[in-house]
């Protein structure tokens, strides 16, 4: 299990959901142990923000990085794509304050990374192995992570809600399942918030009143929540050997869970898997 980066630089353009502006996104190779780095190249000087839980800005509607009052919004879908393809090191250049929304899923970013090509590097990956359960309770939900031989994500929301009518949580075991096939194309779902400046037919978002025949997956709502969780978990800077469970958990709870985990040293340890490759999503 060696670290990975991109073979080539690749660029794309898209629209910002909140700003409504044209965004130029550039994904670039990076040296081993760089991690995922975001850069606002439209600013002088350029602001560099590592994709790490230490730089998270609290918000219930999206995952946001902040440094010196400079923000980068909507990183979770791109981070999920990096996690799903095992990309450890990359530099993401932006000319605006958010990642383009694309079609609301991780698939366009996966397509970009695969088009660039993936370069294996001569340095072993490090995984975070969960040793003890950590749980965070919020007003309307909870999030936990516990030991597991592999990587699993379970999520549920209130039964009979507008997003879910299942009693049992949706659980995806990524040691036997494919992130790309089962999760990556699940789109975000939005209510018509007043702070969303652009929400038109050209975006294929799932919405509260969507016809079920238009869904990409039978349970697209909860699968997209799992996609978001995968992107958030990758802000630890490493893949996880463990089981994440959430009930109605949102970005702020995920943030607190990750911060609590990192600050409690006896709950986790670094490991590598030189002869075991089952952790690719």
ABEGO torsion letter per residue (X at the ends): XBBBBBABBBBBBBBBAAAGBBBBBBBBBBBBGAEBBBBBAABOBBBBBBBBAAABBBBAABBBBBBGGBBBBGAAAAAAAAAAAGBABBBBBBABABBBAEAGBAAAAAAAAAAAEBBBBABBBBBBBBABBBBBBBAABBBBBBBBBEBBBBBBBBBGBAABABABBBBBBAAABBAAAAAAABBBBBBBBAABABBBAABABBBAABBAAABABABAAAAAAAAAAAAAAAAAGBBBBEBBBBBGBBAAAAAAAAAAAAABAAABBBBBBAABAAABX
